[in-house]
């Protein structure tokens, strides 16, 4: 046998099964319905599946719910080690009456490949609650972890001969080509990350559809989900298409949504920027807004010279390091959003472009407390704070508003000490020269790019170099999830689906919903979150929270395909609302 059994308790587990086999004992494995009995037919792994050896050309075949159960527990008990094991689903599988743990834990991540062959896994309960997971072996020393979903954690093993070798996507776990219908994911572990398809994915996912699913959260327990479909993405994974464009998007656009000025006299000292990912971008007082009905020219800054040292630098465009943008095609070729370009192009008469005036130079001594990932942190006042979830290139745009001096605006970069104190405060000041060889003039818009690192926090504020020569802030965006390169795993075509003439469409052949749903917080009481794509009162991905104080948010800017359900809940979420909630 090519599988290496690493733990003594696993060997004992197999020995017990051998004794049971000899004595012809029939077992009830983990089920919600104790009348369902599954047979342990031998100590060879192949006997836990319909057939196969687990090789790429002879995968383990899954055609019954007990086989999926075997996969989950063999995985979580460490039977597969660091091996690349292959599985295929042969037919639709109705899991009614049975519950599974998440497949893959932090101790034993899933490194295998599961090909669903476009079959449906339905009526499944997934839980990390050991009291619900009735088994014929002791779960006391089994840690199901805090990554919860159909898959708990998908990752790639390290190279045993070189633990410091870079991530290798060829070794990463992979799941593809299946549907999850009427699936409930239950979490009782504090600080968990939850996703319907996977809690944590640092591997490959493709062509996976979900339909009429729910999450059960325990009262008093903090949990979060960046995408609902996937709880969180690992550092070596890129999600092609939506919802990656919104997944870790920092979008700060006062023209899109502006809740009013934050003045020194206002009782409100901060406002979360809801077009960005939850709690990762804030306006802080003092900020006032202004508008321009006829902005002048639009320049993309191609090249800057950097000067300075220590914790203070200036970035000045070279005399030839800029390009005038004249139309939308030139704008998008430089990575500038069409939406932002049209704000600029159409700004005339009553349709004006909004820009922000930031009050006072920020310091680490003048801060305000804001919510962030289950706690509160101090961030500077007098500007715009954001914390990227991934490395990337930020596009940032300013309007020259002070032609008598070289206008300036700064991005401050910093880290934190373990006690939360702001540390390594460094200023990068963007200088906008309006004299000499430069064509820049009052009310011109200048668009810069700036590399950001997920290990840092950032703050947009007045420059300490030229605090009296401010510019107006117009726009900032950071797109993407993970990073690009050859050493990455890919997520693509994972989405909400609905049956058409009784059949699910292939996600890869469908129009993506672009529904970026997310939540985080402490459940006030045990309750449910619901998600389903249906054509009730128009085709939407409907969502609903039955937990007071825990809000599901749609964070993809401009999304039209997701909608909060307010009426018709039993119709929108069949079975869950009337049946499961009353008989969990």
ROLO-223120 format. One record per residue (C-alpha): residue in one letter; x, z, y negated. Coordinates in steps of 0.2 Angstrom, whole numbers, plus 5000, padded with zeros to 4 digits. Last residue first. Layout:
N
aXZY/...
***
This chain:
584
x484050674894/x482150674897/x481250664880/x482650564871/x482850454887/x481050394887/x480150374870/x481650334859/x482850264872/x481650154882/x481450024869/x482550034853/x481649914841/x479949944848/x480050134849/x480850134832/x479450034823/x479850104806/x481450144796/x482750044805/x484350024794/x484849844794/x486249734799/x486349544797/x486549524778/x488349584777/x488949564759/x490349684760/x490549744778/x490349934777/x488649964785/x488550154786/x487750274799/x487350434792/x487550604799/x486650734789/x485150754800/x485450674817/x484150544822/x485250404816/x484650224816/x485350054817/x484649884818/x485749724821/x484549604813/x483349464817/x481749474806/x480349604807/x480849644825/x482049504830/x483149624840/x484949674839/x485049864845/x485950024839/x485350204841/x486150364836/x485550524845/x485450704844/x486250874846/x486150974830/x486950964812/x488250834819/x489850844811/x490450684803/x490950504805/x490050344805/x490350154805/x489449994807/x490249824802/x488949704806/x489749524805/x488349464816/x489549334825/x488749164827/x488649124846/x489749034858/x491049164860/x489749294862/x489049204877/x487149204876/x486149344885/x484749274896/x482849314896/x482349164885/x483649224873/x484249404876/x485049494861/x486849524856/x487949644847/x489749594846/x491449584853/x492049404851/x493849434848/x495149574851/x496949524853/x498449614858/x500049614847/x501949584849/x501949404843/x501549454825/x500049504814/x499549674809/x498249804814/x496649774806/x496349654791/x496049644772/x496649744758/x495749704741/x495949754723/x494949694708/x494849704689/x495849844681/x496049824663/x497749834655/x498649974647/x499949974633/x499950154627/x500550224644/x502050104644/x503350164656/x502150304663/x500950164668/x499150194669/x498350214686/x498150144703/x498450274717/x499150244734/x499350344750/x500750314763/x500950304781/x499750154782/x501050044773/x500649934758/x501349764752/x500849714735/x500149544729/x499849514711/x498349424701/x498449414682/x496849384672/x497049324654/x496049424642/x497449434629/x498749304632/x500049254645/x501049094642/x502749174645/x504349114637/x504449244623/x502949364621/x501449424631/x502449514645/x501349594659/x502349734667/x501749804684/x502449974686/x502850034704/x502850234703/x503450344717/x502750514721/x503750574737/x502650724740/x500850774737/x500550944745/x499350944760/x500151084770/x501150974781/x501950884766/x501050734760/x501550554756/x501550444740/x501450274731/x500950254713/x500250084708/x500550054690/x499749954675/x500649874660/x500349774645/x501849714635/x501349764617/x500249684604/x499249584617/x498349734623/x496849694635/x497749594649/x496649594664/x497249654680/x497149594698/x497749674715/x497949584732/x498549704745/x499649644759/x499549734775/x499949894785/x498449984793/x497250124789/x497550104770/x497350254759/x496550224742/x496550314725/x495850234709/x496150314692/x496250464680/x496350604693/x497550624707/x497050664725/x496850834733/x496250834751/x494650894760/x494350894779/x493350794792/x494250634789/x494350644770/x493250724758/x493850744740/x494650884730/x495250834712/x496950824705/x498050854689/x499750914695/x500250764704/x500150664688/x499050514682/x499250444665/x497650454655/x496050364656/x495850204666/x494950064658/x493949964671/x493449784671/x491849694673/x491649504672/x490149444662/x488549354666/x487549364650/x488549234641/x490049184651/x490849244667/x490549114680/x492349064684/x492949244685/x491549314696/x491749154705/x493549184709/x493149364715/x491849294727/x493049154733/x494349294738/x496149254733/x497249214748/x498349084738/x497448934746/x495849024742/x496249014723/x496848834723/x495248784732/x494148884720/x494848794704/x496148804690/x497348934696/x498948944684/x500448984695/x501749114691/x503649144694/x504349034681/x504849164668/x505049294682/x503549414683/x504049594680/x503949734692/x504549904686/x505250044696/x505150234696/x505550364710/x507350344711/x507950174704/x507350044691/x507149854692/x506149734702/x506049544697/x504349464701/x503849304710/x502249214714/x501049294701/x499349204702/x498749164685/x496949154678/x496649094661/x495449164648/x494049284651/x492449234642/x491049364644/x492249514646/x491549684651/x492049864649/x492050014661/x492550194659/x493650294671/x494250484668/x493850534682/x494250484700/x493650324709/x493950344728/x494450244743/x494750294761/x493250404763/x492250274773/x493050104774/x492950014757/x491349944749/x490750124748/x492050174734/x491850364735/x491550434717/x492550574709/x492450704695/x490550714693/x490150844680/x490350714667/x491150764650/x492850684655/x491950524659/x491650444676/x490750284670/x489350214680/x488950174699/x489850014700/x489549894714/x490149714716/x490849684699/x491849854700/x492749784715/x493849894725/x493949834743/x495049924755/x494649844772/x495049934788/x493649854798/x492949744785/x493949584788/x494149654806/x492249654809/x492249504810/x493549374814/x495049414825/x495349594829/x497249634829/x497949764841/x499649844841/x499250004830/x497750054841/x496050014836/x494650144834/x492950184840/x492550014846/x490749944845/x490350084833/x491650014821/x492650154814/x491850284824/x491950474821/x491550644829/x491450824823/x490550934835/x489251064828/x487850994837/x488350874851/x488250684849/x487250564860/x487650374856/x486450234860/x486350064866/x485049924865/x486249774868/x488049754869/x489049594871/x490849574877/x491749404875/x493549474872/x494549634873/x496449644874/x497349804872/x497649954860/x495850004861/x495250184858/x493450234861/x492950074870/x491349964872/x490150084864/x491450164853/x491750354850/x493250444843/x493250634846/x493750774834/x492750904845/x492250854863/x490450854868/x490150664868/x488850554876/x488850364877/x487150284882/x487050114889/x485450004889/x486349844891/x488249824891/x488749634894/x490249554902/x491649434899/x493249524895/x494249684898/x496149694896/x497449824897/x499149794890/x500649734900/x500749564892/x500449644875/x502249714876/x502549854864/x504349874859/x505649954870/x506050134866/x505550184884/x506850074891/x506950064910/x505150144912/x504550014899/x503050094891/x501250064897/x500049964887/x498350034881/x496550054884/x495750224881/x494050284885/x493250124891/x491350124892/x491550244877/x492450404872/x494250444867/x494350634865/x495050674882/x494350674900/x495550804905/x495450834924/x496151014928/x494451094931/x493650934938/x493650994956/x493050864969/x491350814976/x490750764959/x489350804946/x489850744929/x488550824918/x489350984917/x491050894914/x490350824898/x491450674894/x489950564896/x489450384900/x487650344906/x487250174912/x485650074912/x486449904913/x488049814917/x487649634914/x488749484922/x489749364911/x491149354924/x491549534921/x493349514921/x494249684921/x496149684919/x497249844921/x498149954910/x496750084907/x497550244900/x497950394911/x498450544901/x497450484886/x496050434897/x495450274905/x493650224910/x492450344901/x491650464913/x490250384923/x488350424925/x487250364939/x485350364940/x485150184934/x486850094935/x486049914937/x487449794941/x487349604938/x488449514950/x490249484956/x491249594944/x493149564945/x494549694945/x496449664943/x497749804944/x499349804932/x500249964939/x500750104927/x499850234939/x498350164948/x497850324956/x497950424940/x496350534942/x495550444928/x495850264935/x495250314953/x493750404944/x493150254934/x493550124947/x492550224960/x491050234949/x491150044946/x491150024965/x489750144968/x488750034956/x488849884967/x489649714966/x491449754961/x492749644969/x494649704968/x495649554963/x496449434975/x497449314964/x497949444951/x498249574964/x496949714966/x496949694985/x495149624987/x493549684995/x491849764991/x492749914982/x493150084987/x493750035004/x495149934996/x495950094990/x496350145008/x495750325012/x494150275021/x492350255020/x491750375007/x489850345007/x488750344992/x487150444991/x485750414978/x484450554980/x485450664968/x484750564953/x485950604939/x487350544950/x489150594953/x489450574971/x488150624984/x489150635000/x488850585018/x489850675032/x490350575047/x491550715053/x492950595053/x492550525036/x492450705029/x494150745036/x494850585028/x494050625011/x494850795011/x496450715014/x496150594999/x495850734987/x497350824994/x498350674990/x497650664973/x497950844970/x499750814973/x499850694959/x500750524958/x499950414971/x500950244970/x499950094973/x500749954983/x500050005000/
***
